[in-house]
Amino acid sequence: MNVRRLIPTATIAGAVALGMVALSACSSSDAATKSGGKLAVTASFYPMQFLAQEIGGDHVSVTTLTKPGVEPHDLELKPRQTAQLGEADVIVYLKGIQPAVDKAIAQSGVQNTVDATTLTTMEKHGTEAGHAHGDDDHADEETHAAEDEEASADGNDPHIWLDPVKFAEVAKGVGAALEKADPDHAAAYKKNTAALVTKLDGLNTAFEQGLADTSTKTFITTHAAFGYLAERYGLEQEAIAGIDPEAEPSPARVKELETIAKRDKVSTVFFETLASDKTAKTLAGDSGLKTDVLDPLEGITDKSKGADYVEVMRSNLAALRKALGAK
């Protein structure tokens, strides 16, 4: 029986009007998700969005809280975004990198929340783990303090997505969470997870082979985001700044970096796409070094050297090989 035929037209019109009011606090994408029958997944920022889209495929509708071009660390949620969180079937986020998001998720009431930091082993980098360089114990205190600001509340470095091995571990956990939330499509999620893990394994192999034989192991970057990557492939990260890539380094830190650059035959100072290259260019100019992009992949924009995570990571590998003098 077609029930709708039994309902007067005026009643239908009224219901539609009421429905429009009820949906006013929700985005059109949320409404489409609910009516389309897809699993509504909200991702905190790009790396989590990438995982949800790759694993969820056609069975999910993914929205992200951090729009392209927005620095994730600085994100402040609008009331509308906070309200939308409660509409999600699943939330995928990385605790410790966006305090405003962490707070909103805790208050959202959503049962299926996936914290990426629980899906792999977190580590401490920066001051906690120690630095291999630096003759003066106090020369880079300001930089190390800034790096520590970047860490999550428990002191761990949150940038796990820049290590393909750890990112693959997170992918498996996200896949399992989607299977649990939407068992009708569990087989598809399992298949997509396996395909993504294969891609990430290939990326890891490319980095291992590409960085195995280089003239130097040290790279200088504005943003202390590459600790996991450096540790995975036997490199040494030296960051100009911590949480703020555009911060001016102290004179002591500049002097130390100049010393490190000469000693370790560093050729390049890296900057990133979502921040100004002013600091990197100033240091490079004073030290006679070149500049290039090393993308922390916190967002994809028109300036990104690739359309997605894998493509940008391969661009990062090419930049590192060139800067480190890979053979």
MIKOL-944973 format. One record per residue: residue in three letters; chain; z, y, x of N, C-alpha, C in turn. Coordinates in steps of 0.1 Angstrom, whole numbers, plus 5000, padded with zeros to 4 digits. Layout:
REM MIKOL-944973
ATOM  type  mol   n_Z   n_Y   n_X  ca_Z  ca_Y  ca_X   c_Z   c_Y   c_X
ATOM   ALA    A     Z     Y     X     Z     Y     X     Z     Y     X
...
REM end
This chain:
REM MIKOL-944973
ATOM  type  mol   n_Z   n_Y   n_X  ca_Z  ca_Y  ca_X   c_Z   c_Y   c_X
ATOM   MET    A  5000  4988  5009  5000  5000  5000  5000  5012  5009
ATOM   ASN    A  4992  5022  5005  4992  5035  5012  5003  5044  5006
ATOM   VAL    A  5015  5044  5012  5026  5052  5006  5023  5067  5005
ATOM   ARG    A  5015  5072  5015  5012  5086  5015  5006  5091  5002
ATOM   ARG    A  4998  5082  4996  4991  5086  4984  5000  5089  4972
ATOM   LEU    A  5012  5084  4973  5022  5085  4962  5030  5098  4964
ATOM   ILE    A  5029  5105  4975  5037  5117  4978  5029  5129  4974
ATOM   PRO    A  5034  5138  4966  5027  5150  4962  5023  5158  4974
ATOM   THR    A  5012  5165  4973  5006  5174  4984  5016  5184  4988
ATOM   ALA    A  5023  5190  4978  5033  5201  4981  5044  5195  4990
ATOM   THR    A  5048  5183  4986  5059  5177  4994  5055  5174  5008
ATOM   ILE    A  5042  5170  5010  5037  5167  5023  5037  5180  5031
ATOM   ALA    A  5032  5191  5025  5031  5204  5032  5045  5209  5036
ATOM   GLY    A  5055  5207  5027  5068  5211  5030  5074  5203  5042
ATOM   ALA    A  5071  5190  5042  5076  5182  5053  5070  5186  5066
ATOM   VAL    A  5057  5189  5065  5050  5193  5078  5056  5206  5083
ATOM   ALA    A  5059  5215  5074  5065  5228  5078  5079  5226  5084
ATOM   LEU    A  5087  5217  5078  5100  5214  5083  5098  5207  5097
ATOM   GLY    A  5088  5199  5098  5086  5192  5111  5083  5201  5122
ATOM   MET    A  5074  5212  5119  5071  5221  5129  5083  5229  5134
ATOM   VAL    A  5092  5232  5124  5104  5239  5128  5113  5230  5137
ATOM   ALA    A  5114  5218  5133  5122  5209  5141  5117  5207  5155
ATOM   LEU    A  5103  5208  5156  5097  5205  5169  5096  5218  5178
ATOM   SER    A  5100  5229  5172  5098  5242  5180  5105  5242  5193
ATOM   ALA    A  5116  5234  5194  5123  5234  5207  5117  5224  5217
ATOM   CYS    A  5107  5217  5212  5101  5207  5221  5087  5211  5225
ATOM   SER    A  5082  5206  5236  5069  5209  5240  5059  5201  5232
ATOM   SER    A  5046  5205  5232  5036  5198  5225  5034  5184  5231
ATOM   SER    A  5036  5183  5244  5035  5170  5251  5045  5161  5246
ATOM   ASP    A  5058  5166  5244  5068  5157  5239  5064  5152  5225
ATOM   ALA    A  5059  5160  5217  5056  5157  5203  5045  5146  5203
ATOM   ALA    A  5035  5148  5212  5024  5139  5213  5029  5125  5218
ATOM   THR    A  5039  5126  5227  5044  5113  5233  5051  5105  5221
ATOM   LYS    A  5059  5112  5213  5066  5105  5203  5056  5099  5193
ATOM   SER    A  5046  5107  5188  5036  5102  5178  5027  5092  5184
ATOM   GLY    A  5024  5093  5197  5015  5084  5204  5021  5071  5207
ATOM   GLY    A  5034  5069  5206  5040  5057  5209  5042  5053  5223
ATOM   LYS    A  5040  5063  5232  5041  5060  5246  5056  5063  5250
ATOM   LEU    A  5060  5057  5262  5073  5059  5267  5074  5073  5273
ATOM   ALA    A  5083  5082  5268  5084  5095  5273  5093  5096  5285
ATOM   VAL    A  5087  5099  5297  5094  5099  5309  5094  5114  5315
ATOM   THR    A  5106  5118  5318  5107  5131  5324  5111  5129  5339
ATOM   ALA    A  5103  5136  5348  5105  5135  5362  5110  5148  5367
ATOM   SER    A  5119  5148  5377  5126  5160  5382  5116  5169  5390
ATOM   PHE    A  5108  5162  5399  5099  5170  5407  5088  5160  5412
ATOM   TYR    A  5078  5165  5419  5066  5157  5422  5067  5143  5426
ATOM   PRO    A  5075  5140  5437  5076  5126  5441  5080  5116  5430
ATOM   MET    A  5089  5121  5422  5093  5112  5410  5082  5111  5400
ATOM   GLN    A  5075  5122  5398  5064  5123  5388  5053  5113  5393
ATOM   PHE    A  5050  5113  5406  5040  5104  5411  5044  5089  5409
ATOM   LEU    A  5056  5086  5411  5060  5072  5409  5059  5068  5394
ATOM   ALA    A  5063  5077  5385  5063  5074  5371  5049  5073  5366
ATOM   GLN    A  5040  5081  5371  5026  5080  5366  5019  5068  5372
ATOM   GLU    A  5021  5065  5385  5015  5053  5391  5020  5040  5385
ATOM   ILE    A  5032  5039  5382  5038  5027  5377  5036  5026  5361
ATOM   GLY    A  5038  5037  5355  5037  5037  5340  5023  5036  5335
ATOM   GLY    A  5013  5042  5342  4999  5041  5338  4997  5047  5324
ATOM   ASP    A  4990  5039  5316  4986  5044  5302  4997  5042  5292
ATOM   HIS    A  5008  5036  5296  5019  5033  5287  5030  5044  5287
ATOM   VAL    A  5028  5054  5295  5039  5064  5296  5032  5078  5295
ATOM   SER    A  5040  5088  5290  5036  5102  5290  5047  5109  5299
ATOM   VAL    A  5042  5114  5310  5051  5120  5320  5051  5135  5320
ATOM   THR    A  5063  5141  5319  5064  5155  5321  5073  5158  5333
ATOM   THR    A  5071  5169  5340  5079  5172  5351  5086  5185  5349
ATOM   LEU    A  5099  5186  5354  5107  5198  5353  5102  5209  5363
ATOM   THR    A  5096  5205  5374  5093  5214  5385  5077  5216  5385
ATOM   LYS    A  5073  5227  5381  5058  5230  5380  5052  5231  5394
ATOM   PRO    A  5039  5228  5395  5032  5229  5408  5034  5243  5414
ATOM   GLY    A  5037  5244  5426  5039  5257  5433  5053  5262  5433
ATOM   VAL    A  5062  5256  5426  5076  5260  5425  5084  5252  5436
ATOM   GLU    A  5092  5260  5444  5100  5253  5454  5112  5246  5446
ATOM   PRO    A  5112  5232  5447  5122  5224  5439  5136  5228  5441
ATOM   HIS    A  5140  5232  5454  5154  5235  5457  5159  5247  5449
ATOM   ASP    A  5150  5256  5446  5153  5268  5439  5152  5268  5424
ATOM   LEU    A  5149  5256  5418  5146  5255  5404  5158  5258  5396
ATOM   GLU    A  5156  5267  5386  5166  5270  5376  5160  5266  5362
ATOM   LEU    A  5166  5257  5355  5160  5252  5342  5162  5263  5331
ATOM   LYS    A  5151  5264  5323  5152  5272  5311  5158  5265  5300
ATOM   PRO    A  5164  5272  5290  5171  5264  5279  5162  5254  5272
ATOM   ARG    A  5149  5258  5271  5139  5249  5265  5138  5236  5273
ATOM   GLN    A  5138  5237  5286  5136  5225  5294  5149  5216  5293
ATOM   THR    A  5160  5223  5293  5173  5215  5291  5173  5208  5278
ATOM   ALA    A  5168  5214  5268  5168  5208  5255  5158  5196  5255
ATOM   GLN    A  5147  5198  5262  5137  5187  5262  5142  5174  5269
ATOM   LEU    A  5151  5176  5278  5157  5165  5286  5162  5154  5276
ATOM   GLY    A  5169  5159  5265  5174  5150  5256  5164  5142  5248
ATOM   GLU    A  5151  5146  5248  5141  5140  5241  5135  5128  5249
ATOM   ALA    A  5138  5128  5262  5132  5118  5270  5137  5104  5268
ATOM   ASP    A  5128  5094  5269  5132  5080  5268  5138  5075  5282
ATOM   VAL    A  5132  5081  5293  5136  5078  5306  5136  5090  5315
ATOM   ILE    A  5146  5093  5323  5145  5104  5333  5146  5098  5347
ATOM   VAL    A  5136  5102  5355  5136  5098  5369  5138  5110  5378
ATOM   TYR    A  5149  5109  5386  5152  5121  5394  5158  5116  5407
ATOM   LEU    A  5161  5126  5416  5167  5123  5429  5179  5132  5430
ATOM   LYS    A  5190  5126  5429  5203  5134  5429  5205  5140  5442
ATOM   GLY    A  5209  5153  5442  5213  5160  5454  5203  5170  5459
ATOM   ILE    A  5191  5170  5453  5181  5180  5458  5179  5191  5449
ATOM   GLN    A  5183  5190  5436  5182  5200  5426  5195  5201  5418
ATOM   PRO    A  5205  5208  5422  5218  5208  5415  5217  5212  5400
ATOM   ALA    A  5208  5221  5397  5206  5225  5383  5201  5213  5374
ATOM   VAL    A  5192  5205  5380  5187  5193  5373  5198  5183  5372
ATOM   ASP    A  5205  5180  5382  5216  5170  5382  5226  5173  5371
ATOM   LYS    A  5229  5186  5369  5239  5190  5359  5233  5188  5345
ATOM   ALA    A  5221  5192  5343  5215  5191  5330  5213  5176  5326
ATOM   ILE    A  5209  5168  5335  5208  5153  5332  5221  5147  5328
ATOM   ALA    A  5232  5151  5335  5245  5146  5332  5249  5149  5318
ATOM   GLN    A  5244  5161  5313  5248  5165  5299  5238  5162  5289
ATOM   SER    A  5227  5155  5293  5216  5152  5284  5218  5142  5273
ATOM   GLY    A  5227  5132  5277  5230  5121  5268  5219  5110  5269
ATOM   VAL    A  5209  5111  5277  5199  5101  5278  5205  5089  5285
ATOM   GLN    A  5203  5077  5279  5208  5065  5285  5201  5060  5297
ATOM   ASN    A  5188  5060  5297  5179  5055  5307  5176  5066  5318
ATOM   THR    A  5186  5068  5327  5183  5077  5338  5183  5069  5351
ATOM   VAL    A  5173  5073  5359  5170  5065  5372  5172  5075  5383
ATOM   ASP    A  5183  5073  5391  5185  5082  5403  5180  5074  5415
ATOM   ALA    A  5170  5080  5421  5163  5074  5433  5172  5071  5444
ATOM   THR    A  5183  5079  5445  5192  5077  5457  5199  5064  5456
ATOM   THR    A  5200  5058  5444  5207  5045  5442  5198  5033  5445
ATOM   LEU    A  5185  5036  5448  5175  5025  5449  5171  5022  5463
ATOM   THR    A  5177  5029  5473  5175  5027  5487  5187  5031  5495
ATOM   THR    A  5187  5028  5508  5198  5032  5516  5197  5046  5521
ATOM   MET    A  5206  5055  5517  5206  5069  5521  5212  5070  5535
ATOM   GLU    A  5208  5080  5543  5213  5083  5556  5216  5097  5559
ATOM   LYS    A  5223  5100  5569  5226  5113  5573  5217  5117  5585
ATOM   HIS    A  5212  5129  5584  5204  5135  5595  5209  5149  5598
ATOM   GLY    A  5205  5154  5609  5210  5168  5613  5223  5166  5620
ATOM   THR    A  5233  5175  5617  5245  5175  5625  5253  5162  5624
ATOM   GLU    A  5253  5156  5612  5261  5144  5610  5256  5133  5619
ATOM   ALA    A  5243  5132  5620  5237  5121  5628  5236  5124  5643
ATOM   GLY    A  5237  5137  5646  5236  5141  5660  5222  5145  5663
ATOM   HIS    A  5220  5153  5673  5207  5157  5678  5205  5153  5693
ATOM   ALA    A  5193  5149  5696  5191  5144  5709  5189  5156  5719
ATOM   HIS    A  5185  5167  5713  5182  5179  5722  5193  5190  5721
ATOM   GLY    A  5193  5199  5730  5202  5210  5729  5212  5210  5740
ATOM   ASP    A  5211  5219  5750  5220  5219  5761  5233  5227  5758
ATOM   ASP    A  5232  5236  5749  5243  5245  5745  5249  5239  5732
ATOM   ASP    A  5261  5235  5732  5267  5229  5720  5268  5239  5708
ATOM   HIS    A  5267  5252  5711  5269  5262  5701  5256  5269  5698
ATOM   ALA    A  5246  5267  5705  5234  5275  5704  5227  5274  5691
ATOM   ASP    A  5228  5262  5685  5221  5260  5672  5230  5257  5661
ATOM   GLU    A  5242  5262  5661  5252  5260  5650  5246  5265  5637
ATOM   GLU    A  5240  5277  5637  5235  5282  5625  5224  5273  5619
ATOM   THR    A  5215  5268  5627  5205  5259  5622  5211  5246  5616
ATOM   HIS    A  5220  5240  5623  5226  5228  5619  5234  5230  5606
ATOM   ALA    A  5240  5242  5604  5247  5245  5592  5237  5246  5580
ATOM   ALA    A  5226  5252  5583  5215  5253  5573  5210  5239  5569
ATOM   GLU    A  5208  5231  5579  5204  5217  5576  5213  5210  5568
ATOM   ASP    A  5226  5212  5570  5236  5205  5562  5236  5210  5548
ATOM   GLU    A  5232  5222  5545  5231  5227  5531  5220  5219  5524
ATOM   GLU    A  5210  5214  5531  5200  5207  5526  5204  5193  5521
ATOM   ALA    A  5215  5188  5527  5220  5175  5523  5226  5175  5509
ATOM   SER    A  5227  5163  5503  5233  5162  5490  5248  5163  5492
ATOM   ALA    A  5255  5162  5481  5269  5165  5481  5277  5155  5490
ATOM   ASP    A  5272  5143  5491  5279  5133  5500  5274  5134  5514
ATOM   GLY    A  5266  5144  5518  5262  5146  5531  5249  5138  5535
ATOM   ASN    A  5243  5131  5526  5231  5124  5529  5219  5133  5528
ATOM   ASP    A  5209  5130  5536  5196  5136  5536  5188  5131  5523
ATOM   PRO    A  5184  5140  5514  5177  5134  5502  5162  5131  5503
ATOM   HIS    A  5156  5135  5515  5141  5134  5516  5136  5120  5518
ATOM   ILE    A  5140  5111  5510  5137  5097  5512  5122  5094  5509
ATOM   TRP    A  5115  5102  5501  5101  5100  5498  5092  5101  5509
ATOM   LEU    A  5096  5108  5520  5087  5110  5532  5087  5098  5541
ATOM   ASP    A  5095  5088  5538  5094  5075  5545  5088  5065  5535
ATOM   PRO    A  5075  5061  5538  5069  5052  5529  5076  5039  5526
ATOM   VAL    A  5084  5034  5536  5092  5022  5534  5103  5024  5523
ATOM   LYS    A  5110  5035  5525  5120  5038  5515  5114  5041  5501
ATOM   PHE    A  5103  5048  5501  5097  5052  5489  5092  5039  5481
ATOM   ALA    A  5088  5029  5489  5084  5017  5482  5096  5010  5476
ATOM   GLU    A  5108  5011  5482  5120  5005  5476  5123  5013  5463
ATOM   VAL    A  5122  5026  5464  5124  5034  5452  5114  5030  5441
ATOM   ALA    A  5102  5028  5444  5092  5024  5435  5095  5011  5427
ATOM   LYS    A  5100  5002  5435  5104  4989  5429  5116  4991  5418
ATOM   GLY    A  5125  5000  5422  5136  5003  5413  5131  5010  5400
ATOM   VAL    A  5122  5020  5402  5117  5027  5390  5109  5017  5381
ATOM   GLY    A  5101  5008  5388  5094  4998  5380  5103  4990  5371
ATOM   ALA    A  5114  4985  5377  5124  4977  5370  5130  4985  5358
ATOM   ALA    A  5132  4998  5361  5138  5006  5350  5128  5008  5338
ATOM   LEU    A  5115  5009  5341  5106  5011  5331  5104  4998  5323
ATOM   GLU    A  5105  4987  5330  5104  4973  5324  5115  4972  5314
ATOM   LYS    A  5127  4976  5318  5139  4974  5309  5138  4984  5297
ATOM   ALA    A  5133  4996  5299  5132  5006  5288  5121  5002  5279
ATOM   ASP    A  5111  4996  5283  5099  4993  5275  5094  4978  5278
ATOM   PRO    A  5102  4968  5273  5099  4954  5276  5085  4950  5271
ATOM   ASP    A  5080  4956  5261  5067  4952  5255  5056  4954  5266
ATOM   HIS    A  5058  4963  5275  5047  4965  5286  5052  4962  5300
ATOM   ALA    A  5062  4953  5300  5068  4950  5313  5058  4944  5323
ATOM   ALA    A  5049  4936  5318  5039  4930  5327  5031  4940  5334
ATOM   ALA    A  5027  4950  5326  5018  4961  5331  5026  4969  5342
ATOM   TYR    A  5039  4972  5339  5047  4979  5349  5049  4971  5362
ATOM   LYS    A  5051  4958  5360  5053  4950  5372  5040  4949  5380
ATOM   LYS    A  5028  4948  5374  5016  4948  5381  5013  4961  5388
ATOM   ASN    A  5016  4973  5381  5014  4986  5387  5023  4988  5399
ATOM   THR    A  5035  4984  5397  5045  4985  5408  5040  4978  5421
ATOM   ALA    A  5036  4966  5419  5031  4958  5430  5019  4965  5437
ATOM   ALA    A  5010  4970  5429  4999  4977  5435  5003  4990  5442
ATOM   LEU    A  5013  4997  5437  5017  5009  5444  5025  5005  5457
ATOM   VAL    A  5033  4995  5457  5040  4990  5469  5030  4986  5480
ATOM   THR    A  5019  4980  5476  5008  4976  5485  5002  4988  5492
ATOM   LYS    A  5000  4999  5484  4995  5012  5489  5005  5018  5499
ATOM   LEU    A  5017  5017  5496  5027  5023  5504  5029  5015  5517
ATOM   ASP    A  5028  5002  5516  5028  4993  5528  5017  4997  5537
ATOM   GLY    A  5005  4999  5531  4994  5003  5539  4996  5016  5546
ATOM   LEU    A  5002  5025  5539  5005  5039  5545  5015  5037  5557
ATOM   ASN    A  5025  5029  5555  5034  5026  5566  5027  5021  5578
ATOM   THR    A  5019  5011  5576  5011  5005  5587  5003  5016  5594
ATOM   ALA    A  4997  5025  5587  4988  5035  5593  4997  5044  5601
ATOM   PHE    A  5009  5048  5597  5018  5056  5605  5023  5049  5617
ATOM   GLU    A  5027  5036  5615  5031  5029  5627  5021  5028  5638
ATOM   GLN    A  5009  5025  5634  4998  5023  5644  4993  5037  5649
ATOM   GLY    A  4993  5047  5640  4988  5060  5644  4997  5068  5653
ATOM   LEU    A  5010  5065  5653  5020  5072  5661  5026  5063  5672
ATOM   ALA    A  5021  5052  5674  5027  5043  5684  5025  5048  5698
ATOM   ASP    A  5014  5055  5701  5012  5059  5715  5008  5074  5715
ATOM   THR    A  5018  5083  5718  5016  5097  5718  5021  5103  5730
ATOM   SER    A  5016  5115  5734  5020  5122  5746  5035  5127  5745
ATOM   THR    A  5039  5131  5733  5052  5135  5730  5057  5130  5717
ATOM   LYS    A  5070  5129  5715  5076  5124  5703  5083  5135  5695
ATOM   THR    A  5082  5147  5700  5090  5158  5694  5080  5167  5686
ATOM   PHE    A  5084  5171  5674  5077  5180  5666  5086  5191  5660
ATOM   ILE    A  5081  5203  5659  5089  5214  5654  5084  5218  5640
ATOM   THR    A  5093  5219  5631  5089  5223  5617  5099  5233  5611
ATOM   THR    A  5094  5241  5602  5102  5251  5596  5113  5245  5587
ATOM   HIS    A  5110  5233  5581  5119  5227  5571  5125  5214  5575
ATOM   ALA    A  5138  5213  5575  5144  5200  5579  5143  5189  5569
ATOM   ALA    A  5130  5185  5567  5127  5175  5556  5122  5162  5561
ATOM   PHE    A  5120  5161  5575  5113  5149  5580  5122  5140  5588
ATOM   GLY    A  5135  5140  5585  5144  5132  5593  5141  5117  5591
ATOM   TYR    A  5139  5113  5578  5136  5098  5576  5122  5094  5583
ATOM   LEU    A  5112  5103  5581  5099  5100  5587  5101  5099  5602
ATOM   ALA    A  5108  5108  5608  5110  5108  5623  5117  5096  5627
ATOM   GLU    A  5127  5092  5620  5135  5080  5624  5127  5067  5623
ATOM   ARG    A  5119  5067  5612  5110  5055  5610  5100  5052  5621
ATOM   TYR    A  5095  5063  5626  5083  5062  5635  5087  5066  5650
ATOM   GLY    A  5100  5067  5652  5104  5070  5666  5101  5084  5671
ATOM   LEU    A  5102  5093  5662  5099  5107  5665  5112  5115  5665
ATOM   GLU    A  5111  5128  5670  5123  5137  5670  5119  5150  5663
ATOM   GLN    A  5126  5152  5652  5124  5164  5644  5132  5175  5649
ATOM   GLU    A  5126  5187  5651  5134  5199  5655  5131  5210  5644
ATOM   ALA    A  5140  5213  5636  5138  5222  5625  5142  5236  5628
ATOM   ILE    A  5134  5246  5624  5137  5260  5626  5148  5264  5616
ATOM   ALA    A  5146  5260  5604  5156  5263  5593  5159  5251  5585
ATOM   GLY    A  5169  5252  5576  5173  5241  5568  5167  5242  5554
ATOM   ILE    A  5176  5246  5545  5171  5247  5531  5161  5258  5528
ATOM   ASP    A  5161  5268  5536  5152  5279  5533  5141  5280  5544
ATOM   PRO    A  5129  5275  5542  5119  5275  5552  5115  5288  5557
ATOM   GLU    A  5118  5299  5549  5114  5312  5553  5125  5320  5560
ATOM   ALA    A  5136  5314  5562  5147  5320  5569  5144  5324  5583
ATOM   GLU    A  5149  5335  5588  5147  5339  5602  5157  5331  5611
ATOM   PRO    A  5151  5324  5621  5160  5317  5630  5168  5327  5639
ATOM   SER    A  5180  5322  5643  5188  5330  5652  5181  5331  5666
ATOM   PRO    A  5184  5342  5674  5178  5343  5687  5182  5331  5696
ATOM   ALA    A  5194  5325  5694  5198  5314  5702  5189  5302  5698
ATOM   ARG    A  5186  5300  5685  5178  5289  5681  5164  5290  5686
ATOM   VAL    A  5159  5302  5686  5145  5305  5691  5144  5301  5706
ATOM   LYS    A  5154  5305  5713  5155  5302  5727  5155  5287  5730
ATOM   GLU    A  5163  5280  5722  5165  5266  5723  5151  5259  5720
ATOM   LEU    A  5145  5263  5709  5132  5257  5706  5121  5259  5716
ATOM   GLU    A  5121  5271  5722  5112  5274  5733  5114  5265  5745
ATOM   THR    A  5127  5263  5748  5130  5253  5759  5126  5239  5756
ATOM   ILE    A  5129  5235  5743  5125  5221  5739  5109  5220  5740
ATOM   ALA    A  5102  5230  5735  5088  5229  5735  5082  5227  5748
ATOM   LYS    A  5087  5235  5758  5082  5233  5772  5086  5220  5778
ATOM   ARG    A  5098  5216  5776  5103  5203  5782  5096  5191  5776
ATOM   ASP    A  5094  5191  5763  5088  5180  5756  5073  5181  5753
ATOM   LYS    A  5067  5191  5759  5052  5193  5758  5048  5194  5743
ATOM   VAL    A  5055  5202  5735  5052  5204  5721  5040  5214  5721
ATOM   SER    A  5031  5211  5712  5019  5219  5711  5018  5228  5699
ATOM   THR    A  5026  5223  5688  5024  5229  5675  5037  5231  5668
ATOM   VAL    A  5037  5242  5660  5048  5245  5651  5043  5243  5637
ATOM   PHE    A  5050  5234  5629  5045  5231  5616  5052  5240  5605
ATOM   PHE    A  5044  5244  5595  5049  5251  5584  5045  5243  5571
ATOM   GLU    A  5048  5247  5559  5045  5240  5547  5038  5248  5537
ATOM   THR    A  5033  5242  5527  5024  5248  5517  5032  5257  5507
ATOM   LEU    A  5044  5253  5504  5051  5261  5494  5060  5272  5499
ATOM   ALA    A  5058  5275  5512  5066  5286  5518  5057  5294  5528
ATOM   SER    A  5062  5306  5531  5054  5315  5540  5054  5308  5554
ATOM   ASP    A  5043  5311  5561  5041  5306  5575  5046  5317  5585
ATOM   LYS    A  5052  5327  5581  5056  5338  5589  5065  5334  5601
ATOM   THR    A  5076  5326  5598  5085  5322  5608  5078  5313  5618
ATOM   ALA    A  5071  5304  5613  5064  5294  5622  5054  5302  5631
ATOM   LYS    A  5047  5311  5626  5037  5319  5634  5044  5328  5644
ATOM   THR    A  5055  5333  5640  5063  5342  5650  5068  5333  5662
ATOM   LEU    A  5074  5322  5659  5078  5313  5669  5067  5308  5678
ATOM   ALA    A  5056  5304  5671  5044  5299  5679  5038  5310  5688
ATOM   GLY    A  5037  5322  5682  5032  5333  5690  5040  5336  5703
ATOM   ASP    A  5053  5336  5701  5062  5339  5712  5062  5328  5722
ATOM   SER    A  5059  5315  5718  5059  5304  5727  5046  5299  5732
ATOM   GLY    A  5035  5306  5727  5022  5302  5731  5018  5289  5724
ATOM   LEU    A  5022  5286  5712  5019  5273  5705  5010  5275  5694
ATOM   LYS    A  5004  5265  5689  4996  5265  5677  5004  5263  5664
ATOM   THR    A  4998  5265  5653  5005  5262  5640  4996  5253  5632
ATOM   ASP    A  5003  5245  5623  4996  5236  5614  5005  5233  5602
ATOM   VAL    A  4999  5226  5592  5007  5222  5580  5013  5208  5581
ATOM   LEU    A  5025  5207  5579  5032  5194  5577  5038  5195  5563
ATOM   ASP    A  5033  5188  5553  5037  5190  5539  5048  5181  5535
ATOM   PRO    A  5060  5187  5531  5071  5179  5526  5069  5173  5513
ATOM   LEU    A  5057  5175  5507  5053  5169  5494  5063  5171  5483
ATOM   GLU    A  5068  5183  5482  5077  5186  5471  5069  5191  5459
ATOM   GLY    A  5057  5193  5461  5048  5197  5450  5033  5197  5454
ATOM   ILE    A  5024  5194  5445  5010  5195  5448  5004  5207  5442
ATOM   THR    A  4997  5215  5451  4990  5227  5446  4975  5227  5451
ATOM   ASP    A  4968  5238  5448  4954  5239  5453  4954  5239  5468
ATOM   LYS    A  4965  5243  5474  4965  5244  5489  4969  5231  5496
ATOM   SER    A  4973  5221  5488  4977  5208  5494  4965  5201  5500
ATOM   LYS    A  4967  5195  5511  4956  5187  5518  4955  5173  5512
ATOM   GLY    A  4952  5172  5499  4951  5160  5492  4954  5161  5478
ATOM   ALA    A  4950  5152  5470  4952  5153  5455  4964  5146  5450
ATOM   ASP    A  4970  5137  5459  4982  5130  5455  4991  5127  5467
ATOM   TYR    A  5002  5120  5465  5011  5116  5475  5004  5109  5487
ATOM   VAL    A  4997  5099  5484  4991  5091  5495  4981  5099  5503
ATOM   GLU    A  4973  5107  5497  4963  5115  5504  4970  5126  5513
ATOM   VAL    A  4980  5132  5507  4987  5143  5515  4995  5136  5527
ATOM   MET    A  5001  5124  5525  5007  5118  5536  4997  5114  5547
ATOM   ARG    A  4985  5110  5543  4975  5107  5553  4971  5120  5561
ATOM   SER    A  4971  5131  5554  4968  5144  5560  4980  5147  5570
ATOM   ASN    A  4992  5144  5566  5003  5146  5575  5002  5138  5587
ATOM   LEU    A  4998  5125  5586  4996  5116  5597  4986  5122  5607
ATOM   ALA    A  4975  5127  5601  4964  5133  5610  4969  5145  5617
ATOM   ALA    A  4977  5153  5611  4983  5165  5617  4993  5161  5628
ATOM   LEU    A  5001  5151  5626  5010  5147  5636  5003  5140  5648
ATOM   ARG    A  4993  5132  5645  4986  5126  5656  4980  5137  5665
ATOM   LYS    A  4974  5147  5659  4968  5158  5667  4979  5165  5675
ATOM   ALA    A  4990  5169  5668  5000  5177  5675  5007  5169  5686
ATOM   LEU    A  5009  5156  5684  5017  5148  5693  5008  5142  5704
ATOM   GLY    A  4995  5144  5703  4986  5139  5714  4985  5124  5713
ATOM   ALA    A  4982  5119  5701  4981  5104  5699  4968  5099  5706
ATOM   LYS    A  4970  5088  5712  4959  5082  5720  4952  5071  5712
REM end
